[in-house]
Amino acid sequence: MILQLITSFIASAMFCILFNTPRRTLLQCGISGMLGWLVYLLLDPHWKSVVATFFATVVVGVVSQIFARSFKIPVIIFSVGGIIPLVPGGLAYDAMRRFVEDDYTNALQAAVQALLLSGAIATGLVLSEVLGQMFRRSKS
C-alpha cells in the first residue's frame, strides 16, 4: 500500500510537471493525488469501484479547494493533477483493444465500466466545487 501511495504521489507530481504547473505547487499536486488514491484504496475492497472513485474524487476536489485558497492559485492546478491516479486509462485501452479483436461482449463491458468511472470522477469534482461554494457563501 505504501508503494502505491508513493507511486500515486510521483504520478500526480510528474503529470503536473508535464503541464507546466508552477514548481511551488508540485508537492501539493502530489499530495492531492496521493490522498485521492488512499481513499480509493481504503474504500475499494468494501464498495464498488465506481463509488470508491466518486468519494476519492470528492476528497481530491476538497483538498484542491483548500490548496487553492492557501496558495492563491486556481483550483484546476491541483484537481487535475490529483485525479490522474483515478483515471481509467488502462480500462479504456482494454475496451478499445477488445473492440478491435471483435470481442464485443467484453469490450462493451469494459467500455461501460470506464464510462461509469469517468462519470464518477466528473460528478465528484462538480460536487466538491458545489460544496466549496456553499461553504464560502455560508462563511460570508
Order of alpha helices (4+ residues) and beta strands (2+ residues): alpha-alpha-alpha-alpha-alpha-alpha
